[in-house]
Amino acid sequence: MAFKQLIVAAILVLVGFAGALGLGAQNKPAASKVQQATPDPTAALPHDKHDGLTILADPYVDKARSKEKFGKANPLEVGVLPVEVFLRNETDHPIQVNINTIQLEVHLRSGKRQDIDWLSPEDVAGLIAHPGGAAPSQRRVAGIPLPTGDKKADKLAEILRPLTLDSDTVAPMRSLHGFLYFNVNHDPSLASTSVLYVPDVVAIPTNKALMFFEVPLGKPAEK
């Protein structure tokens, strides 16, 4: 009889322990079971969106931030504004963006507007290597790196090329991003009144031209 009572007591202890474990699990907050989504760091960037394509722009107007990104090949040090451009295709077909025709529309304090073409990484590297020289007068074709014969400039260009937007076709449900460089004559504050203008976009394979995109750099994203 004593032996049976001992077994019953042991069973009751085990049942009570299991119940306590179940109660503890129920009291844990639900958030511990569900992994929270990582916030999108580009969500607050200015953008333009239509026809399934979103174009976002992030101007690097702070010298410390630009220095951290580019190191000794910092475009901002020679008056060139680096703008990181994001292309997001949310359709089921490729979209081609002619990056060679992208411009920065700068609205000057005088009320006038100036359209600025972007500089190639080789051109920016030349300005950094020889800051006292004249700005490049001829644009290079994107994606075609040409040696300059200037070892110092070529080394700087090697830093800039991997960071530069050099592809123009965005695959379905994919995205591209990279930097474009605009000579703002040492006045990065112009970014607050400037617009990134993207005029030539087509859907593939229909070659249907999409309406142009305009991204006001000083305008926060709408919530």
Summary of the structure (lengths in Angstrom):
residues: 223
radius of gyration: 27.8
end to end distance: 74.2
largest distance: 104.8
contacts: 603
relative contact order: 0.20
helix: 34%
strand: 27%
